[in-house]
Amino acid sequence: SAPTSTFGFLLPAHGSLSFSAPLLTIFPPLRIMTSHANQFINFVRRAASPFHAVAEVATMLEAENFIKLSEKKPWELKAGGRYFYTRNASSIIVFEVGAQYKPGNGIKVIGAHTDSPNLKVKPVSKAKSQGYLQLGVQTYGGGLWHTWFDRDLTVAGRVIVSGKDGSVTQRLVHIDRPLCRVPTLAIHLNRGTGSDFKFNPETQLRPVLALELKEQLEGAKKEDEGDHHSALVALIAKEIGCEPDEITDFELSVCDHHPATIGGLNEEFIFAPRLDNLLSCYTALASLLESKESLASEGDVRMLAMFDHEEIGSQSAYGAASSLLDEAFARIPRALAGEGTSADYLDVCRRNSIILSMDMAHAIHPAYSEKHEDNHKPRMHKGVVVKTNANQRYATTAETHYLLRECARRNNVPLQDFVVRNDMGCGSTIGPIVSAKLGVRTIDIGIPQLSMHSIREMCGVDDVKHAVDLFNAFWKDFRAVDESFDVDA
């Protein structure tokens, strides 16, 4: 039967995506099938790379009759319209125009990112050692790389295909079986490994694909003919339905093959890859789709901004430091402006806008509780975390904290607070980047999790719904709360 999306819609093919596990997995009765946690499990299983994440989001939007725009063409927008566009196929802007929109009204944004730490296949990936065929990879982001050892791994990403008819297309591929593995050295050969595991990420973090002898017996082409193992190229070509010589390039990520799942004694945890930050992407999208009925009374623009390259600093043409969001804040109001619109409506729009920078947060760890500041220990199932840092590693201010907290209070949605200890460094997010670039008020928030940047992370089931409820409250009540309070009056 045809595959379905996260919410059960029929899906057009994403290249050669195939899945051996059912997309709607039956879990024991403690959690119902319609829960957001289960829907996220389906989403993250499909979103094996930023390209797949954006494709899945786009499929869900098209099923809801959103109109796809192109940055290369003029836009015709209208009040009540629902739109999206992508850049590099790995970042996406989604927006709905309130039916009561007027020039100068604000844009309410939830920002997140589509990338996660992983191993990326090198431009010349062919490697061999002692009769093993290996895959040359680069480390991407600040991963806990020791967690990638002894895992069943596969690859996913995009492939550029130059057809024999002269056409050039982009296709997505996700090899849905264990393809490679990074084996550890037996403790008998390295007695210190059990207590002090160290490795060279260039020479000892290469996944093993096959045995050279086995490949020769299977009749593979000579290995000196290309930049990648010919058997790997042939497998990718078979998956996406082309000839090996039609593949001109690809961008592939190594990823965990083991599917995400719900676990724990009371099924209260999500065990999954890429929680950071696909759970933020999912909850923001789920809330936007849930809130469509209130668009008729909405006066603002509602927006989701999902960026690639956050894990490496956002400095790219489609990261948060790019022109992507800045241009959206200019093009959308301009396309909606009518005759006689005030000349300063673009600036007024920005002053009436706000950005929720949504990225995962650090839950208190049962074995390392001393790593948290005594009065700021976020816990699972207790709600979304508001992140604050005096040095602006997070963009939260007293004003933006109040505005979101009041929206939450009006709807009985729990919130928590986090600051990092003074004797520890503080991470950062897209929040300070977009806030400084656009001059728009911003607050940093996130769902609490453990094992951040591991190949397998964990969070609480209930916090998925807490996040969706918070965003629903944000869409519904932010304008009224904002109009009741002005720090610059």
N, C-alpha and C positions, 0 to 999 in steps of 0.2 A: 504494500500500500504506500501511497505518497507520504513523505515525511511531514511532520507538523512542527510549528514553531513553539516557542516557550508557552504561549497562551493557547495553543491548539489550532492555529491557523495553518492551512496548507502552504507549503514552502515551494518557491521556485528553486531550481537547482543552483547551489553555490559551487560551480565547477564540478568537482567529482566527490563532494563530501559524502561519506558513507559511515554508518554507525551500526555496529553489531548489537549494541545494547538498545533496548527500546527507549524512545525519548521520554515517554511517560512511565516511569518506573513505579511499580506498586510497592509502597512501603507499609510496614505494620500499622495497625489502626490507631496508634497514639497520635499520628499526624495525618491530617486529611489531604487528599490529593490536590485540593484547590488552594492550599496554603502557599504563601509567598515563598517560603523556604523551599518547597518542592519545585516551584516554578523557577527559582533561581538555580537549582540543581540542573534542570534541563538547559537553562541558558548558558551556564558556565561550561557544561559538557560540549556545547556547540562552539563556544567562543574560545577556540584553542590558540588564537593569535589575535593581535589588534585588528587585522583585516577581517577575521571571522566575527569578532565582536561587533564591528561596525556593520558587517553584512547582516548579522542577526537582528541588530537594532533596526536597520533599514527595512528588512522583511516585515517585522512587526509593525512598523509605521505604515508601510504600504497597505498592509491588511486593514489598517484603521483609516485608510483613504487620505493619508498625508501626501502632499504633492512634493516630488523631488525637484529641487532647483539646481542650476549649474552656476558656479561662480564666473564662468566664462560668458554668460549671457545676462542681459538686463532682466530685472525682476518686475513682475506685476503682482502686487500683494493686495489683500483686502481684509477688512475687519472680519473676524470670525474664521479666517483661513488658517490652515495647518500645513507646515512646510518643514523640509529638511534638506541639507546638502552635506557633501563630504569633501574632505581634502586629503589627497594621497590614499584614499580608501581606508585610512587608519584613524582619522579624526572625523567627528561629525557634529554638526550644529542642528538642533531640532528646535522649532519654535511654533507657538500658537499665538495668533493675534486675537485679543479679546474683542468680542462683538461691540463693546462700548469704548473701544480705543479712540483716543484723540491725540494729535501731535503734542509732544512734550511729556506724555505719560511714560512711566518707567518700564524697564525690562527686568523681570525677576528671573535670575539665573541660578541653576544648580550646575556646578562645574565638577568634573571628575576626570579620570584618565583611563585609557584603554590598555596601557602596557603594564607589564609585570617583569621582574627580574627573570632572565632565562638565558639559555645558551643559543646563540645565533650561528647559523652555518656560515663558514667563511666563503669568500668569493672563489677561492681554490680550496676545496674541502678534502681533497683526496689525501689520505694519510695511511701509512702502513707501519707496522712494527711486529717483528717476530712472527710473521705469517698471519697476523690479524689485519683486517681492513678496518680502519678507524675513520671517524668523521671529525674533520677539523672545525672547531667552534670558537667563537669569541664570547667572553662573559659580558652580559648586558645588565647594567645596573648593579646594585649592591646586594646580590643574592647570598643566602646561606648555602654556599656551594657544596659543603660536605653532605647536605641532605639530598644531593643529586646522585650520590653513589648508590649502587645496588638497587636502582629503581628501573621499572619497565618504562622505557622512553620511546617516543615517536617524534615525528616532525609535522609541522603545519605552517602554512603561510600562503604566499601568492606566487604564481608562476606567470611569466610573460611568454606567450606563445605566438610565434610568427607562422601563420598558416601558409600552406602551399598555394592558396588563392590570393595571397598578398595581404590578407588581413592580419592585424596584430591585436591580440586580446589579452586580458588579464583573467586568470582563473585561480580559484582557491583550491587548495589541496589540504587534506588532513588524513594521513595514513592511520586508519583505525585498527592498528594492531601493534603489539610490542615490536619495535624495529631495532632498537639498540640499547646499550647499557654501559654504564661506567663502573667497572668492577673494582672493589677495594682489594688491597693486598692482604693475604691471610695473616692473621696475628702471629702465626708460627714463623713468618719470614720478617716480621717487624714487631718485636715485642713491646715497643712503646706505643703502638697504634691504639691499644685499648684505652689509654688514659690521655694521650696527647696526639690527636690525629692531625697531621700536617701533610700538605701535598702541594705540588707545583701546578697551578691552574693552566699552564701552557702545555705541559707534557703529560700530566697525569689526570686531566679532566676530559680526555677525549673518549667519546662513546665508541664502543666496539660494534661494528655493523655485521661482520661476517668473518669467516676464515678464507684466506686467499686461495687455498687449495680447493675448498668447496665451490667457490665462485668459478674457478677454472673448470672443474668437473661439470658445472652446470652450463658451460659453454658461453660464458660472458665474453664481451669484446676485450681486446687488449686494453690494459689500464693506462697506457701512455697516450691515449687519444683525446683526453679532455681534462677539464679542471676538477671534475667530480667522478666518483666511482660510477662506471657505466651501468652497473646493476641498479644503483640508486636512481639514476636518471631514467632508466627504463621503467622502474616501478612507479615513479612520479608520472611519467607519460601515460602509463596504463591507467592510473587512477583518474587522470583528467581527460582521457580520451584523445590523445594526440600521439604523434610519432616522436621518439627521442630527439631527432634532429630538428624538430620544430620548437623545442624549448630554447629560448635565447637567454633567459636569465630567471633567477628566482630569489625571493627573500623568505627564508625558512627559519623557524624557531624550533628548537628541541623542547618538547613538553612532556609532562607526565601522562602516561597512557591510562593509569588507574582512574576510574571515574569518580567524580564528586559524589558524596553520599551524606545522609543524615545518620548520626550515631550517638553514642552515650547511653548510659543505663536507662534514662528516660527519654531517649531520642531528642535531647535538648541541644545537640551540637551539630554544626555543619563542618565536615571534613572535606576540604577541597583545595585544588590549586587555584591561584589567581584571585583569591578573595580580595586582595589588594591589587587592583581596585575595581574589579568587575562587579562586586557586590554593590558598590556605590552607583555604578552605571545602571545596574538592574533596578535598584530601589527607586532611583530618580525617574527612570522610564515608566516603571509600574505606576508610580504616583501620577505622572502626567496623563497616562492613558485612563486611569481611574477617574480623573477630575474633569473629563471632557464635558460633562453635562453642565458644569458651572461656567463654561466659556461664554455662554450667552450673557452673563452678567459681569464678565471680566472687563476691566478698563485698561489693563496693562498687557504687555507681551510676556508670555511664559516661555522660558528657554532652557534647554539642556545643552551644555557644551562639554563634549568628551574628547580629550586631547591625547595624542600619542606623545611619547618621549618624556613623560614626567620623571620616570625613574633615572634618567640621565641628565636632568637639569632643564628640560623644556626648551632648549635652544635649538630650534629647527623651524622649518617653514610651516609646520603643522603642530608644533608644540604650543604650550600656553604662553610662551614668550614671543610667539609669532604675531602676525597681523590678523590672525583668524578671528578672534573675538572683537578686536578693535574695529575691524571692517564690518562685522555683523552689527555692532552698535551704531554704525553710520549708515549702512545700506538699508537696513530694515526701516528705521524712521523716515529716511528719505523716500523710500518707495511707498510709504503710507501717507506722506505729507500731501495735503490738499491745497487748493487755491487760498492765498491769503495767510498761509502759515507764517508765524513769527520767525524771524531769521535766526533766533537763538534757540530754536526748539531742540536741536541736537544736544546742546549743553544742558538744557533743562531736563531732557530725558535721562542723561547720565546722573544728574543730581537726584532724580526720583528712583533710581535703580539700586539693586543690591545683588550681590553674588554670594551664594552658599558654596564654599569650597569643600567638597565632600571627599574625604580620603580616610582610610581606615585608621583606627586609634589603638593605643596599647592598653589592653586589659591587664589588670593586676595578675601577676604570675604566682602560682602557689609555692614555687621553689625559689623565687627571686623577688620576694615582696619588697626587699630593701632598695630595689631599683626605682621604686615609685616614691614621690613626695608624700609625706604622711597624710595630708588632707586632700589628696587628689589621686584616688585609686579607683579608676573606672572598673566596673564589674559587668560581666555578661548578664543579659536579660534585664538590665537596669536602664536601658535607653541609649540614645545617641550621645556622644561625648562632644562638648564644646572645648576646643583647644585654644589656649592663651599663652603668649610668650611676650615678655616685656621688650625683647629685642627684635620683635616683628618677624620672627621665624614663622609665626602664624599671624594672620591678618586681623584677628578678632579685636574689637574695641568695645568699650563699655556700651556705646550706642548700639552696635550690631548685636552684641550679646543680649541686651534688653529686648530689642525688636524680635529676635527669634524666640527668646524665652517667653515673651508675652503671647506670641502665637501658640506656643506649646501649652502654656497655662490655660488658655481659653479652650483648649481641646483635650485637656487631661493627658498630654503626652509627656513622658518622663525625659529628663535631660540629666547629664552628668558633666563634671568639669575635669580638665586635665591641664597641669603645667609640669614641665620637666624639672627635675632637681637642679639646684644651682651648681652642683659638682659633676654634672653630666652635660654632654652636648645635646643640642635639640635638632631634630629633623625639621624638614620644611615641606611645603606643598605648593600647588599652583596658586594658592590664595594670595600671598604677598606679591607674586609676579603679576597677576591680572589686576590686582588692586592698584598697584603703582602704575601700570601701563595705561589703564583706563580712567583712573581717578574715581572709581566706583567703590562704594562701601562694601566691605567683605567680612565674612565670618568663616572661620575654619571649624569644621565638625567632622565626625567619623564614627563608624560602628566599632566597638571594642573587639579586639581579636588577640589571639596568641599565635606564636610562630610566624610573625610577619617576615616576609621575604624567604621563607622556607618553600621548598617545592610543594609541601602540603601544609595548609594553614587551617586554623579552626576559629569559629565564632559561635555565638549563641543564636539558636533558632528564633527566639522571641524578638531579638533586636532587628531582624529583617522587617517585621511588621511595625516595630517602633519607628524605624526610619521612614517607611511608606506613610505612616500616620503623621509624622512630623512634616513631611513634604506636602501632604494634603492640607494640613493646617497652614503651612506657609503660603500656598497658592490662594487659599481662601481668605486669610485674615491679615496678610502683611500690609496691604494698602491702608486698611482702616487703622492699624496700629501705627504705621508710619505717619499718617496725617494727624495723629493725636500728640505727636512728640517731635520737636525740631531743635536739635542742639545749637543751631546757628540762628535761631530766631532773635 
